[in-house]
Amino acid sequence: RNKLHLKEDESCSYSTSSEPQDDSKAVAVIKSVVELSVPEKYKSTHQIRPNCAFPVSQDKEEKCRLVLSYVLKGLKAVDNSIKKESDLPAADPSTPIPLKYEERSENGARDVEKEIALLLDRVGPCNEELKVTTRSGMLPGTWQHRMKLQLFLKASKAYFVLSDAAANLLKYGRALRYIKLALQCHDGYCSISGGLHPQVLLFHCQCLSLCGDVQLMLAQNASNRAAYLEEYNYQTKDDQEILHCLHRESSCQAFSMATDLASDPEYQLIVSSKCYEAAHDLLTSGVLKDLGQEQLGQVLKRLGNICNEMGVFYMNQAAAMQAERQGVRRSVCVAEQELWKKSFSCFEKGMQDFNAISDSVNTALLLCNIGRLMRICAQAHCVATSEHSRDEFSPEEALYYNKAIDYYQRALKSLGCREGHSAVWDSVNWELSTTYFTLATLLQDYAPLSRKAQEQIEREVTESMMKSLRYCDLQTESARQPLYQYRAATIHHRLASMYHSCYRNQVGDESVRKQHKALAEQHYSKAVRLFISLSEAPCELLRTLLERVAFAEFTMAGQNSSAVKLKTLTGALEIMCETRHAFKLIHKELLEQQEKASDSSSSSELNTEEVVKLTGIFEPSFSFLLLQLIKLSTASKRKLSGKEEEQVKIYKNVYSRLLRAEKSIPLIQRVSLFMELLDQLKPPTGSDEARSSSRESNPKDSSAS
């Protein structure tokens, strides 16, 4: 924001007295406890500096207050010199002028637009001198007229600086009060001026921009409205008296709607937008077309930002409306669709403003927000049959998800490359991956079998999953890398499950079955490798390994040769041994749960119900594998070697202990038992992690499939 600074008069004299000043009598006078909340009410009862000295103050607010005190003295002197009395009743300095605020109707936006349009008509530059007597009876061209013009302008600048300083301190109620006073002073200036100098118009654009900034911040911090209202309504005696001087020349109501403290955030956003638009209109017309290019770029950025804020506001309202009807079988209502249109229109307007200043990063962010809006539209078209169930994936959902993908891809194109804006690039990349993943998941879980063949759905699921995987950046080290790893592991797991199901249900074409089998094995291996690299997904790892064991068991059921079956079962047992890593992580979290059991505020991310369910699957599967291995090993006509006999003995011992284990023991003890039994099987390679590593390539290559 361009800031105007008040210049100190270099000709002023400063105190050269070497005598120390007595500050002991400087005390604060506070009339009531209520006044403690308003710092401006503190005042000194002792004049520390002598009258002849002009203070060298480092405090911006103190400087501005000093300027305003001199402005007030000047205005009083000018008013006293004007012979003609005003028709207005004499002002009472002890009576504050109310700063009105009120609730706005639905026509509030049009009212503000109309008011600012009228304002622009009267503040445009012109070359005609004022020829009529002013409201107070002052004659144009007199020294009083020239002096009052300067005093009004200086007061406006002082209030602008005060408003800017208050906004920087997050005191938005105070900032709005000061910018209102600045604009009232400007209104008074316009009332007695026949034409406005270009520099005055440029300053006026700064005031409008700051007013827009403050209204935007008030809308974003609506929860603190009570504190802002108290700041807004407070007035100093000097402020009151300056207002009375202004009222001798003008009603000072030209900016009342733009500077009111409203209670409706939507209205405040609209006011902010209209302030920026008014500043833009001034900067692109007449004499300012060539003078205000630097300020124009800043105003366009503000316009783009407020359009984004309004778009997000309407989008969040639509999402809230959608959440209210969640679980209810009801079509999209008209009000929801209107909010989508409003949001989309705001985002498009914002992109135009950012494109005008070649701001590719903010353009990308708006495209990303439109992508989010399209996803909300897609979710709204989901037809729920009950709270926990829904209909098939609909064409409308697919349409909006594909629109979202298009906008995210446009956002990446706007950015060009990751260098220079890595955070925005990574964010868009993640959203694009998420959209592809959501589309594939819904297609897989709620397959539209009434409209499409199973084979076509499988192709579309695979295509979307692989595209999501393409945008999972597993190579760049960042805070989001574990999320990418989890996403990639989940994609491989889902694809493996799909091919597993295809292999089980495929009848006839043996080449297709072999292809599905190979793909299932490939994706299960990659999923396991990625889940092992994550320490916070033990349940997902355990589930994937158990599915892989079940896949091996199904494969064995279709085999005829005992030797081949034995080989398949041995491989399945090796996979089962890898569950030790998952049980180790689960056991650690269960121990932490026990230690924190006394602390009611602590919460664990481990889903105990899921662990119980998975152990319920693990135990019978483990027993079945051991039993089949014992049977096939002992039924073989070939004489077993000493090593093989020893292995069968271990199988029998583990199987016996598993059968005799108490079913009612606590979960943590069951997990400990499983770990102990798995240890006894002595897998050929050292650790679970090493074995998985030997089977798989680097996880960073997992996206290539």
Order of alpha helices (4+ residues) and beta strands (2+ residues): alpha-alpha-alpha-alpha-alpha-alpha-alpha-alpha-alpha-alpha-alpha-alpha-beta-beta-alpha-alpha-alpha-alpha-alpha-alpha-alpha-alpha-alpha-alpha-alpha-alpha
